[in-house]
Amino acid sequence: MSNNLKRIMFAVWAIPAAVGIVYLGGLPLALLVAVIGALGSHELVGIARRQGIEPLWRHTLVLSALIPVGVWLAYGGTVVRLGGLDWSSMLPSVWFALAGTVIWVLAATLFRRAPDQHPLGVASVTIMAPLYCAVLPSFLLGIRYATGPERSWPSTWAVFFPLAVTWICDSVAMWVGKSVGGPKLAPVVSPGKTRSGSAAGFIGGIAAAVLFNHIAMIPSGFTITDLQASLFGAVLSVAAQVGDLAESLFKREVGVKDSSGLIPGHGGVLDRFDALYFVVPISAMLYRAFGVL
């Protein structure tokens, strides 16, 4: 079975399932992001191990799973409704939680690793993995919960707006890059990417943003102009390609093509979500600038 066919078969069931979960919102969506965060962190730990660094993987996985759930709680979600308890009051405590996490990881490294076991690398990867694989995609939860209640189509489209731009950018870049070829974009980091593909992806991302704005965003009540949508598409197309290359840099360091073989036709979680790690938080910033959030 060809790689493209595997991608199509995966998308046939994965995209409708994702739309349904985002529409529902609440705990199911938080748990989905938690699983994605934990799996991505597990793959990043695997890359570090190839360099002789043995991160505190249990700590990494726990943190990566808890962060999205914590974001959901901060936006008012509770496993059991607790008499109108205002979880938004927890938000000022985020900074204390971050400080406590750093102290926790450094203390655990002190007791679990000797000086000849790369303690700086251990602590760095143990902290970075949840930040990269869980904090960044958790901005998706912020977009979802800040734009509407559970079971909301407008909020669903607000989440899928940046996702659609990213997917179109990636698909157009891959197709044009293979068809046209030409000079490489970043030959050392990602030999398969071309400048022609990158430029086509940039244009495709802008077109996708304007089209999606008219098909879904404006009918859902969002007041985003064509100029704003074009800016949205341009910024996210660049962010997506930079995010893709950043993850490729980690893989090239250890000489692997895919972060894992978990997702048919795509590789691993990092391979599938690398662009979105950059795109989702930047989307939240743009939404805030445009008055959507």
Secondary structure, DSSP 8 states (H G I E B T S, - for coil): --HHHHHHHHHHHHHHHHHHHHHH-HHHHHHHHHHHHHHHHHHHHHHHHTTT----HHHHHHHHHHHHHHHHHHTT--SS--TT--GGGGGGGHHHHHHHHHHHHHHHHHHH--GGG-HHHHHHHHHHHHIIIIIHHHHHHHHHHHS--SS-HHHHHHHHHHHHHHHHHHHHHHHHHHHH--SEEETTTEEEEEHHHHHHHHHHHHHHHHHHIIIIITTTT----HHHHHHHHHHHHHHHHHHHHHHHHHHHHHT-S-S-S-BTTTBSHHHHHHHHHHHHHHHHHHHHHTT--
